[in-house]
Amino acid sequence: MMWLQENSAAIQAVSTVVLVVVTIIYVYFTRSLANEAREQAEAAKNQAEAAKEALNRAESDRRYSCLLQAQLALGMQLEKLLHIQRGHLERHRNDPDRHMRLGTFYTSMTDLRIDFSGMIFVAEGDDGFALLQTMYLAEQGYITATTSLAGFNSRIEMQTPAGANNKGTVDSEAGETAVRDSATATDLKEFVDDLYRSVDTAVDSVREAIGDLTSVTRRLYPKRKAHHFDALPKT
């Protein structure tokens, strides 16, 4: 007891030194843990930002691909319509009896349609809904025109008897004529007039849709070098 009393000051000094050392060690490890946690948090933040940037790039690429796919679809539709218009309809356009002279016409180009499910993002921009509507109506016009041509082909084939060609003449030995009486001719004339109108309207609407879509694509992706389908000049 006497020893403790006599050495209390020394004991207190040693205790103080030990406490200081422990405190220093505690502060050191606390700061080390805090720094490590901060570095981990920063790394996690950087990883999250990198992942977000990668997702944004992937979404941007997907959207650009959808725009190009739509341009390609409309471009092929326009080519097919022009093939029908210039390669078949133009030769009889000004003939008052074109419904009697126009023959069957078949195209072999494969249809390509717009993937509207991947184009919804366009509606987010200014006038985006109007662009989607223009594209939709253009494609519907294309469908109407090509369906009308297919209907016309079937009609001519059904009206032309065996031995007759599609212009109303027949094998002289058969002694028959194509069944085109006045009522049938009048009905056929209306059908052919609708065919001309549907093709001409579709050509204009698809051409307009291509122009609008190309403008939007270039505005959204001005630095992209991929080919854009431009509207073909009118002739």
C-alpha positions in Angstrom: 0.0 0.0 0.0 2.8 2.3 1.0 4.5 1.4 -2.3 1.4 2.4 -4.3 1.2 5.7 -2.5 4.9 6.4 -2.9 4.8 5.5 -6.6 1.3 6.8 -7.5 2.7 9.6 -9.6 4.8 7.2 -11.6 1.8 4.9 -12.0 -0.4 7.7 -13.2 2.3 8.8 -15.7 2.6 5.3 -17.1 -1.2 5.0 -17.3 -1.4 8.3 -19.1 1.3 7.1 -21.6 -0.5 3.9 -22.2 -3.8 5.7 -22.7 -2.2 8.1 -25.2 -0.6 5.2 -27.1 -3.9 3.3 -27.2 -5.7 6.4 -28.3 -3.2 7.0 -31.1 -3.5 3.4 -32.2 -7.3 3.7 -32.1 -7.3 7.0 -34.1 -4.9 5.5 -36.6 -6.9 2.4 -37.3 -10.2 4.4 -37.3 -8.8 6.8 -39.9 -7.4 3.8 -41.9 -10.8 2.1 -41.8 -12.5 5.4 -42.7 -10.1 6.0 -45.7 -10.6 2.4 -46.8 -14.4 2.8 -46.6 -14.2 6.1 -48.5 -12.0 4.5 -51.2 -14.4 1.6 -51.5 -17.3 4.0 -51.7 -15.5 6.0 -54.4 -14.7 2.9 -56.4 -18.3 1.7 -56.1 -19.5 5.1 -57.3 -17.1 5.0 -60.2 -18.2 1.5 -61.1 -21.9 2.6 -60.9 -21.2 5.6 -63.2 -19.3 3.4 -65.6 -22.1 0.9 -65.7 -24.7 3.7 -66.2 -22.6 5.2 -69.0 -22.3 1.7 -70.6 -26.1 1.3 -70.4 -26.6 4.7 -71.9 -24.3 3.9 -74.8 -26.0 0.6 -75.4 -29.4 2.3 -75.4 -28.1 5.0 -77.7 -26.8 2.4 -80.1 -30.1 0.5 -79.9 -32.1 3.6 -80.7 -29.8 4.5 -83.6 -30.1 1.0 -85.0 -33.9 1.3 -84.8 -33.8 4.5 -86.7 -31.7 3.0 -89.4 -33.9 -0.1 -89.6 -36.9 2.2 -90.1 -35.1 4.1 -92.8 -34.1 0.9 -94.5 -37.7 -0.4 -94.3 -39.2 2.8 -95.8 -36.4 2.9 -98.4 -37.2 -0.6 -99.6 -40.9 0.2 -99.6 -40.3 3.3 -101.7 -38.2 1.4 -104.2 -40.9 -1.2 -104.6 -43.6 1.4 -105.1 -41.5 3.2 -107.7 -40.9 -0.1 -109.4 -44.7 -0.5 -109.7 -45.3 3.1 -110.6 -42.6 3.6 -113.2 -42.3 0.1 -114.4 -46.0 -0.7 -114.8 -48.4 2.1 -114.3 -46.7 5.0 -116.2 -47.0 3.4 -119.6 -50.8 3.6 -119.5 -51.3 6.5 -117.2 -52.9 8.9 -119.8 -54.7 6.2 -121.7 -58.5 6.6 -121.2 -58.8 2.8 -121.7 -56.0 1.9 -119.3 -58.2 -0.4 -117.4 -58.5 -2.5 -120.5 -54.8 -2.4 -121.4 -53.2 -2.7 -118.0 -51.9 -6.3 -117.4 -50.8 -8.2 -114.4 -47.6 -7.1 -112.7 -45.6 -9.0 -110.1 -42.8 -7.8 -107.9 -40.3 -10.1 -106.2 -38.9 -7.7 -103.6 -39.2 -8.9 -100.0 -41.3 -6.8 -97.7 -39.6 -5.1 -94.8 -41.7 -3.4 -92.1 -41.0 -0.8 -89.5 -40.5 -2.1 -86.0 -42.7 0.4 -84.2 -42.2 -1.4 -80.8 -38.6 -0.3 -80.9 -39.4 3.3 -82.0 -41.5 4.4 -79.1 -38.6 6.5 -77.8 -39.1 8.9 -80.7 -42.3 10.1 -79.1 -40.2 11.6 -76.2 -38.9 14.4 -78.5 -40.6 17.4 -80.0 -43.1 16.4 -82.7 -42.0 12.8 -82.1 -45.6 11.5 -82.1 -46.3 13.3 -85.4 -43.2 11.6 -86.9 -44.4 8.2 -85.7 -47.9 8.9 -87.2 -46.3 10.0 -90.5 -44.3 6.8 -90.6 -47.3 4.6 -89.7 -49.6 6.2 -92.3 -46.8 5.9 -94.9 -46.4 2.2 -94.3 -50.2 1.7 -94.3 -50.3 3.4 -97.6 -47.6 1.1 -98.9 -49.6 -1.9 -97.7 -52.8 -0.6 -99.3 -51.0 0.0 -102.6 -49.3 -3.4 -102.8 -52.5 -5.1 -101.7 -54.4 -3.3 -104.4 -51.9 -4.5 -107.0 -52.3 -8.1 -105.8 -56.0 -7.8 -105.9 -55.8 -6.4 -109.4 -53.6 -9.3 -110.5 -56.1 -11.8 -109.1 -59.0 -10.0 -110.7 -57.4 -10.1 -114.2 -56.5 -13.7 -113.8 -60.0 -14.6 -112.8 -61.6 -12.6 -115.7 -59.3 -14.0 -118.4 -60.5 -17.4 -119.7 -58.3 -20.2 -120.8 -56.6 -19.2 -124.1 -57.0 -15.5 -123.5 -54.3 -13.0 -122.5 -54.6 -10.4 -119.9 -55.6 -7.7 -122.4 -58.9 -9.2 -123.4 -57.9 -11.1 -126.6 -58.3 -14.8 -127.0 -57.1 -17.7 -129.1 -59.0 -17.3 -132.4 -59.7 -21.1 -132.5 -61.5 -20.9 -129.2 -63.9 -18.3 -130.6 -64.2 -16.8 -127.2 -63.6 -13.3 -125.8 -62.6 -12.2 -122.3 -65.6 -11.5 -120.1 -65.5 -7.8 -120.0 -68.9 -6.5 -120.6 -69.8 -2.8 -119.9 -70.7 -3.3 -116.3 -67.5 -5.3 -115.7 -65.4 -2.7 -117.5 -66.9 0.1 -115.5 -66.2 -1.7 -112.3 -62.7 -2.5 -113.4 -62.0 1.1 -114.4 -62.9 2.2 -110.9 -60.6 -0.5 -109.5 -57.7 0.5 -111.7 -58.2 4.2 -110.9 -58.0 3.3 -107.2 -54.8 1.4 -107.9 -53.2 4.4 -109.5 -54.3 6.7 -106.7 -53.1 4.3 -104.0 -49.7 3.9 -105.5 -49.2 7.6 -106.2 -50.3 8.5 -102.7 -48.1 5.9 -101.1 -45.1 7.1 -103.1 -45.5 10.6 -101.8 -46.2 9.7 -98.2 -43.3 7.2 -98.0 -41.0 9.8 -99.5 -42.1 12.3 -97.0 -41.7 9.9 -94.1 -38.1 9.1 -95.2 -37.2 12.8 -95.4 -38.7 13.5 -91.9 -37.0 10.4 -90.4 -33.7 11.1 -91.9 -33.8 14.7 -90.6 -34.5 13.5 -87.1 -31.8 10.8 -87.2 -29.2 13.4 -88.3 -30.3 15.8 -85.6 -30.1 13.2 -82.8 -26.9 11.6 -84.1 -25.0 14.3 -85.9 -21.6 12.6 -85.5 -22.6 9.2 -86.8 -21.1 8.2 -90.1 -23.6 5.5 -91.1 -25.4 5.8 -94.3 -28.8 7.6 -94.3 -31.5 6.9 -96.8 -32.4 10.1 -98.5 -35.8 10.6 -100.3 -35.4 9.9 -104.0 -36.0 12.9 -106.2 -39.3 13.2 -108.0 -39.3 12.7 -111.7 
